[in-house]
Amino acid sequence: MNELRRDLENLQAQAIAQIQSSADATQLEQTRVQFLGRKGRLTTILRQLPTLAAEDRPTIGALANQVKEAIEERVVARRAAFESVPGDEILAKDQIDVTLPGRRPGLGRLHPITQIIRRICGVFVEMGFAVMEGPEVEWDYYNFEALNIPEEHPARDMWDTFWIDPATSQAGKPMLLRTHTSPMQIRIMEQTRPPVRVIVPGKCYRYEAVDASHESQFDQVEGLAVDEQITFADLKGTLHTFARRLFGKDRKVRFRCDYFPFVEPGVDMSIDCFLCKGGGCRLCKETGWLEILGAGMVHPGVLARVGYDPARYSGFAFGLGPARVAMLKYGIEDIRFFHGNDLRFLRQFP
């Protein structure tokens, strides 16, 4: 019994001291809960009453009620004191020194993909190419049919497509979010007579699972050159120059056969791995080469469709993904980092 009496007296003294030293109403409420809450210190002490003799319990119970009332009175008085603080004191507490220098706003910078697109376009502009853009919502005709990919052609399986509701499209014709920038080849050649030299950056969309190397929305850069007597040698020379300008003058390139419906022959171009110098490493998957783009000579059927004489004119086209170029250039392993809005990642690119 004497021990519980001492505990109650000590608890009252500690509670009153903390109440008086509370700096604001929030701290005062925390103190009240600490001592009088459902799991507070007073409750903890009262749980020991069943261990006392029956004749001692009324005495300790009455003392506990006195302690509780004393603490509650101090809490009420202290809360009233906070609520009656003069306005001048509140202003003095919350005032701001306007003579202090302000925080300088952070300077933004171009997104790494935008930087790569501008560098790519800059290289081709210096080689005589013009930069053009086109619609992201495209007709099926331009996206597939005019590029030698008619309906039911198995090559359409290469592109998982976002289709537009036919009820909302013009004249009920099939429309879609373009799957590549190649439709601009047709649009440009329909409106332009040779010679043609253009570079077309823009966004593309494909309905596919997002993983470390694929996004459903991504950027692409298309290139097209058409004139008399253009050969595969012109294609190789142009792309070799581009690779050396973008990745360094010591870069080696490799061309291998590939298939694209709107070019014949088709190739993919790789550069030697700048990390292992062609020896094989994790970045190049032990091959020594990094694939950066697909290209080829414009198919004669595509030229004929836009009114060009395939016997007189020839040309080459190519397409590359700036995100992939950035991944190779900076050694980035996951394409999702580019659109993750993580400033820790983006600040690495000046």
Secondary structure, 3 states (H helix, E strand, C coil): CHHHHHHHHHHHHHHHHHHHHCCCHHHHHHHHHHHHCCCCHHHHHHCCHHHCCCCCHHHHHHHHHHHHHHHHHHHHHHHHHHHCCCHHHHHHHHCCCCCCCCCCCCCCCCCHHHHHHHHHHHHHHHCCCEECCCCCEEEHHHHCHHHCCCCCCHHHHHCCCEECCHHHCHHHCCEEECCCCCHHHHHHHHHCCCCEEEEEEEEEECCCCCECCECCEEEEEEEEEEEECCCHHHHHHHHHHHHHHHHCCCCCEEEEEECCCCEEEEEEEEEECCCCCCCCCCCCCCCCEEEEEEEEEECHHHHHHCCCCCCCEEEEEEEECHHHHHHHHHCCCCHHHHHCCCHHHHCCCC
